[in-house]
Amino acid sequence: MDDTPGSDALDGGGLLFLTDEQLLKGSEAMFFAYRGFTADPDRILADSGYGRAHHRAIHFVGRTPGTTVNNLLAILGVTKQSLNRVLRSLIEDGLVESRVGTKDKRERHLFLTETGNALDRSLSDAQRARMRAAYSAAGPEAVQGFRKVLEAMMDPDMRRRFNRMREGENR
């Protein structure tokens, strides 16, 4: 088996026989890719004094209009105190609207405002442009494989939530 740089053995071509070193390189690549994936939104958010927690909240409220605070807590995996701090600033700044539930008055349902939708589009456009370029460079087979890897890395509960979101269930 050829172990020279660029060979299938080092770049993951022998998928069932990945070494710890190959897996470490994959982990490192994910860290650097994540930095690239978040760099453009970070720049956009910095102008408003927001960070990644705000971005994540805006993203999931935008993808699941009417989602409950409890559902958002489960998706983001943060503490109630942390989410409340983020939501409070987004609500005060007019980006998110909180409505009392019609069936259960204890529930709060979250929606992006027009301003929130505009920011969400700006953040998403930046990330889609980066992903589009990467997908185009990698090719369709790599895109399918990448998606499979991402889904396989999700915890089962998160994969179920992901699939429900993909199917249009938002609560």
Secondary structure, 3 states (H helix, E strand, C coil): CCCCCCCHHHHCCCHHHCCHHHHHHHHHHHHHHHHHHHHHHHHHHHCCCCCHHHHHHHHHHHHCCCEEHHHHHHHHCCCHHHHHHHHHHHHHCCCEEEEECCCCCCCEEEEECHHHHHHHHHHHHHHHHHHHHHHHHHCHHHHHHHHHHHHHHCCHHHHHHHHHHHCCCCC
